[in-house]
Amino acid sequence: MPNKIALFSAKPYDKTYFEQFRHEFDCQVDYFEVPLTEQNVQLCQGGYDAVCVFVNDTVNQAVLSQLSEFGCNIVALRCAGFNNVDLQAAENLNIRVCRVPSYSPEAVAEHTVGLMLTLSRKFHKAYNRVKEDNFSLNGLLGFNLFKKTVGIIGTGKIGHATINILKGFGCNILAFDPTETPIDDVAYVSLETLYKQADIISLHCPLTPQTHHLINQDSLALMREGVMIVNTSRGGLIDTDAMIKGLKARKIGYLGLDVYEQEANLFFEDLSNEIIDDDVFQRLLTFPNVLITGHQGFFTQEALTAIAQTTLGNIQLLNNQQDCLNQIKPS
């Protein structure tokens, strides 16, 4: 019998890539456009071996208990982060959890540097001006990345890939990570030192209780005037209210976000004909030095291919009671 998988928060591109590889892994995939929540977990009653979820799906104790009752004992994340999963509850219920720890570090790293360049050289504003036959350079003055000091928080695969790109620009790299993996021409320093010395700060760490609101009012106070902050990891790493205060005080010179703390109700959906009632998000959009993309950093052909293949491979291994290197357990 093929593995039967319920895939939630399904988009057309998910179906394209998962359909491309599902026969290779002998599985049937049912696609649900809705996110997995406590209200619609009932959709999993159809004899599924696994549920496949994404960053904004809810996999708490209540959902896991229902999945266990339905006989579904695998939760497969098609992403690297797993802060939306109650790992302890999953283990107590004998539900195995797996993820895709490395789909394409370069995809997110390249998007990160793209945000830095767009903020520093104002490509987005120049593009709109030229479309209106406005070729004035007033207001488009930028700065070189060359010789700037960039602080990288988190030197896993994405952080490391970002460092490799920035080295090519001639940046000076400072780094912080609880696990200091030696990297040529990179100085590991304390968070306090990184905050004080970096012209640009880029976040590449998971969201945990320890990293929640890592960038807050206190850490902002240590940073240089006009600092650039870029976050392509998880929205909860940043205290958004503190960011707004920092922008208003001109402490933050540039802010690039591919993630947002309350993004679950916004990102991945077309809301162009809706009224967005998130006042904090709307306030962020009013600043001319803020650039936001909708959790797009991972979105390349290479990454989607790796996500589909790795996710289906993880499910196959776990369903066959084989060791899976991408299985995650409570710490």
C-alpha positions in Angstrom: 0.0 0.0 0.0 1.4 3.5 -0.8 1.9 5.9 2.0 -1.1 8.2 2.3 -0.2 11.9 3.1 -2.4 14.9 3.9 -0.6 18.1 2.8 -1.9 21.3 4.4 -1.5 24.9 3.4 -1.1 23.6 -0.2 -0.3 26.0 -3.0 -0.2 25.3 -6.7 3.6 25.1 -6.6 3.5 22.6 -3.8 1.4 20.3 -5.9 3.6 20.8 -8.9 6.7 19.6 -7.1 5.2 16.9 -4.9 3.4 15.4 -7.8 6.7 15.3 -9.7 8.2 13.0 -7.1 5.5 11.2 -5.3 5.6 8.1 -7.6 9.3 7.8 -6.9 8.4 7.4 -3.2 5.2 5.3 -3.7 2.8 7.6 -2.0 -0.6 9.2 -2.4 -0.8 12.9 -1.5 -4.1 14.7 -0.8 -3.8 18.5 -1.0 -5.7 20.8 1.4 -5.5 24.5 0.7 -6.4 25.3 4.3 -3.8 25.4 7.1 -3.8 22.7 9.7 -5.6 23.9 12.8 -7.6 22.6 15.7 -10.8 23.3 13.8 -10.0 21.4 10.6 -7.8 18.6 11.9 -10.9 16.5 11.2 -9.8 16.4 7.6 -7.1 13.8 8.7 -9.6 11.1 9.4 -9.1 9.5 6.0 -6.5 6.9 7.1 -3.4 9.1 6.6 0.0 7.8 7.5 1.4 11.3 7.7 0.5 15.0 7.6 2.8 17.4 5.8 2.8 20.9 7.2 4.4 24.3 6.6 5.6 27.2 8.8 2.2 28.6 9.8 0.3 25.3 10.4 -0.7 24.6 14.0 0.7 21.4 15.4 0.0 21.8 19.1 -1.0 19.2 21.7 -4.7 19.4 20.7 -4.0 18.8 17.1 -1.5 16.0 17.8 -3.9 14.2 20.1 -6.5 14.2 17.3 -3.9 12.9 14.8 -3.0 10.1 17.2 -6.7 9.1 17.5 -6.9 9.0 13.7 -3.9 6.7 13.5 -1.6 9.3 11.9 1.8 9.0 13.5 4.1 11.1 11.3 4.3 14.9 11.1 6.5 16.0 8.2 7.5 19.6 8.1 8.4 20.8 4.6 10.6 23.5 6.1 13.6 23.8 8.4 11.9 25.6 11.4 9.8 23.6 13.8 8.7 26.2 16.4 5.1 25.5 15.5 5.3 21.9 16.7 4.9 20.7 20.3 7.7 18.2 20.2 7.2 16.9 23.7 3.5 16.2 23.1 4.4 14.4 19.8 6.9 12.2 21.6 4.4 11.4 24.4 1.9 10.3 21.7 4.5 8.3 19.7 4.2 10.7 16.8 7.4 11.1 14.9 8.4 14.5 13.6 10.7 15.2 10.7 11.8 18.3 8.8 13.9 19.5 5.9 16.9 21.1 7.6 18.7 22.1 4.4 16.6 22.5 1.2 18.8 25.3 -0.3 20.8 27.5 2.1 21.9 29.5 -0.9 18.3 30.4 -1.8 17.7 32.2 1.6 21.2 33.6 1.6 20.8 35.2 -1.8 17.5 36.6 -0.8 19.1 38.1 2.3 21.8 39.8 0.4 19.1 40.9 -2.2 17.3 42.7 0.7 20.6 44.3 1.8 21.3 45.6 -1.7 17.8 46.8 -2.4 17.7 48.7 0.9 21.2 50.2 0.4 20.8 51.1 -3.3 17.0 51.7 -3.4 16.4 49.5 -6.4 12.7 49.3 -5.7 12.3 53.0 -5.7 14.5 53.5 -8.8 12.4 50.9 -10.7 9.2 52.8 -10.0 10.7 56.1 -10.9 11.9 55.0 -14.3 8.5 53.5 -15.1 7.1 57.0 -14.7 9.9 58.5 -16.8 11.6 60.0 -13.8 15.3 59.7 -14.1 16.3 62.0 -11.2 18.8 60.5 -8.8 17.7 62.7 -5.9 16.8 60.6 -2.9 18.5 57.4 -4.3 21.9 57.9 -2.7 23.1 54.5 -1.3 26.2 53.1 0.3 28.8 50.5 -0.5 28.7 47.0 1.1 32.5 47.0 0.6 34.3 47.2 4.0 31.1 47.4 5.9 30.9 45.3 9.1 28.2 42.7 9.0 27.0 40.8 12.1 25.7 37.4 11.4 23.6 35.8 14.2 23.5 32.1 13.5 26.2 30.4 11.5 24.4 27.3 10.4 24.1 26.4 6.7 22.1 29.5 5.8 24.3 31.8 7.9 27.4 30.3 6.4 26.1 30.7 2.8 25.3 34.3 3.6 28.8 34.8 4.9 30.3 33.4 1.7 28.4 35.8 -0.4 29.2 38.8 1.7 32.9 37.9 1.7 32.7 38.5 -2.1 31.6 42.0 -1.5 34.6 42.6 0.8 32.6 42.9 4.0 34.1 42.4 7.4 32.2 39.6 9.2 31.4 39.3 12.9 29.4 36.3 14.0 27.6 34.9 17.0 26.4 31.3 17.5 26.3 29.2 20.6 28.1 26.6 18.5 31.2 28.3 17.0 32.0 26.4 13.8 35.4 27.8 12.5 34.9 29.9 9.3 37.9 31.5 7.6 38.1 35.3 8.1 35.1 35.3 10.5 35.5 36.5 14.1 33.1 35.1 16.6 32.2 37.7 19.2 29.6 38.2 22.0 26.2 39.4 21.1 26.9 42.7 22.8 30.0 43.2 20.8 28.2 42.3 17.5 25.4 44.8 18.3 27.9 47.6 19.0 30.2 47.1 16.0 28.0 45.9 13.1 26.8 48.3 10.4 24.4 45.5 9.2 22.9 42.8 11.4 21.4 39.6 9.7 19.4 37.0 11.6 19.9 33.3 10.7 18.9 31.4 13.8 15.9 29.3 14.8 13.0 30.6 16.9 13.3 29.1 20.4 12.4 30.4 23.9 16.0 31.7 24.1 15.9 33.6 20.8 12.4 35.0 21.1 12.6 38.8 20.7 16.4 38.6 20.4 16.2 42.0 18.8 14.4 44.2 21.3 14.6 47.7 22.8 17.6 46.8 24.9 19.6 45.3 22.1 18.7 48.2 19.8 20.1 50.6 22.4 23.5 49.0 21.9 23.5 49.3 18.1 25.0 51.9 15.9 22.9 54.8 14.7 21.5 54.0 11.3 22.0 50.3 11.6 20.5 47.9 9.0 18.6 44.9 10.3 17.6 42.0 8.0 15.5 39.0 9.1 15.0 36.1 6.8 14.6 33.5 9.6 11.5 33.7 11.9 9.4 36.7 12.7 9.4 36.1 16.4 13.2 36.9 16.6 12.2 40.5 16.5 10.1 42.6 18.8 8.1 44.5 16.1 7.0 47.3 18.5 10.6 47.9 19.4 11.4 48.1 15.7 8.8 50.8 15.1 10.1 52.8 18.0 13.6 52.4 16.6 12.5 53.5 13.1 10.7 56.5 14.5 13.8 57.5 16.5 16.0 57.1 13.4 18.1 54.5 15.3 17.3 51.9 12.6 18.4 53.2 9.2 17.1 50.3 7.2 14.9 47.3 8.0 14.5 44.3 5.7 12.0 41.6 6.6 11.1 38.3 4.8 9.2 37.2 8.0 6.9 38.8 10.4 5.8 37.8 13.9 2.1 37.7 13.0 2.5 36.6 9.4 0.2 33.5 9.8 -2.8 35.7 8.9 -1.1 37.5 6.1 1.7 35.7 4.2 1.2 33.2 1.3 -2.3 34.6 0.6 -3.6 37.2 -2.0 -5.2 39.9 0.2 -5.1 42.6 -2.4 -8.8 43.0 -2.3 -9.0 42.8 1.5 -8.7 45.2 4.4 -5.7 44.3 6.5 -6.6 45.0 10.1 -3.1 44.4 11.5 -2.2 47.9 12.6 1.4 47.0 13.4 2.1 45.6 10.0 0.4 48.6 8.3 2.6 50.9 10.4 5.7 49.1 9.2 4.7 49.7 5.6 4.6 53.4 6.1 8.3 53.8 6.6 10.3 54.5 3.4 13.3 52.6 4.8 11.5 49.4 5.4 11.4 46.6 2.8 9.1 43.6 3.3 8.8 40.4 1.3 6.2 37.7 2.0 8.4 34.8 3.3 9.8 34.4 -0.2 13.4 33.6 0.7 13.1 29.9 0.2 11.2 30.2 -3.1 13.5 28.9 -5.9 13.2 26.0 -8.2 16.1 24.3 -6.6 14.7 24.7 -3.1 11.2 23.4 -4.0 12.8 20.3 -5.6 14.8 19.6 -2.5 11.8 20.2 -0.2 9.6 17.7 -2.1 12.3 15.0 -2.4 13.5 15.3 1.2 10.0 15.4 2.7 8.8 12.4 0.8 12.0 10.5 1.6 11.6 11.3 5.3 8.1 9.9 5.4 9.1 6.8 3.5 11.9 6.1 6.0 9.8 6.7 9.1 6.9 4.7 7.7 9.2 1.8 7.0 10.6 2.0 10.6 14.0 3.0 9.3 16.4 5.6 10.8 15.8 9.1 9.5 18.5 11.7 10.1 16.0 14.5 9.7 13.8 13.3 12.6 13.6 15.8 15.4 12.9 15.1 19.1 12.5 17.3 22.2 15.8 18.7 23.5 
